[in-house]
Amino acid sequence: MAEAKPLERRWTVHLIKATPMNYLGSVYAKSEAEAIAVAIKELRIAEELQDRIIVRKVIDLMFGSKDPIDLTP
């Protein structure tokens, strides 16, 4: 059988520069690493700020996510 391809998920993008962190937007990607790369390109994040970017997977509670819910920051 062919392996199932990972689905693209929605990820929120945040800049950790101060407390609280700043929300920059959201992107669609298959993995956390890919989400960071897409965010840097699509949101045109300056090179000096790229090491301060984090992404968080959006849990779709309305339509039921197949992923286990991870509420850790």
C-alpha positions as CSV (number, residue, x, y, z in Angstrom):
1,M,0.0,0.0,0.0
2,A,1.1,3.5,-0.7
3,E,1.9,5.6,2.4
4,A,-0.5,8.3,3.3
5,K,0.8,11.8,2.6
6,P,0.7,14.2,5.6
7,L,-2.1,16.8,5.3
8,E,-1.3,20.4,5.2
9,R,-2.2,22.0,8.5
10,R,-2.8,25.6,9.5
11,W,-0.1,27.0,11.8
12,T,-0.2,30.4,13.6
13,V,3.0,32.4,13.4
14,H,4.3,34.4,16.3
15,L,7.3,36.6,17.0
16,I,9.0,36.2,20.3
17,K,10.5,39.7,20.9
18,A,8.8,40.6,24.2
19,T,6.1,39.4,26.5
20,P,3.5,38.8,25.3
21,M,4.6,37.3,21.9
22,N,3.2,39.0,18.8
23,Y,0.9,37.3,16.4
24,L,2.0,37.7,12.8
25,G,-0.5,35.6,10.8
26,S,-1.1,32.0,9.8
27,V,0.3,29.7,7.1
28,Y,-0.5,26.2,5.8
29,A,2.2,23.6,5.8
30,K,2.8,19.9,6.5
31,S,5.3,20.2,9.3
32,E,6.6,22.7,11.8
33,A,9.9,23.2,9.9
34,E,8.0,23.8,6.7
35,A,5.6,26.2,8.4
36,I,8.5,28.3,9.6
37,A,10.1,28.4,6.1
38,V,6.7,29.3,4.5
39,A,6.1,32.0,7.1
40,I,9.5,33.6,6.5
41,K,8.8,33.8,2.8
42,E,5.1,34.7,2.8
43,L,5.2,37.2,5.7
44,R,8.5,38.7,4.6
45,I,10.2,38.4,7.9
46,A,13.5,40.2,8.2
47,E,16.6,38.1,8.5
48,E,17.5,39.5,11.9
49,L,14.1,38.3,13.3
50,Q,14.0,34.9,11.8
51,D,15.5,33.2,14.8
52,R,12.6,34.6,16.9
53,I,9.8,33.0,15.0
54,I,7.7,30.2,16.4
55,V,4.7,28.4,14.9
56,R,1.8,26.6,16.6
57,K,-0.5,24.0,15.1
58,V,-4.1,25.1,15.0
59,I,-6.5,22.5,16.4
60,D,-9.7,22.5,14.5
61,L,-12.3,21.7,17.2
62,M,-15.3,22.5,15.1
63,F,-14.7,19.9,12.4
64,G,-12.7,17.4,14.6
65,S,-9.0,17.1,14.4
66,K,-7.5,13.7,13.9
67,D,-4.4,14.8,15.8
68,P,-4.2,14.4,19.6
69,I,-4.7,17.7,21.3
70,D,-1.5,19.2,22.5
71,L,-2.1,22.3,24.6
72,T,1.6,22.9,25.5
73,P,2.9,26.3,24.4
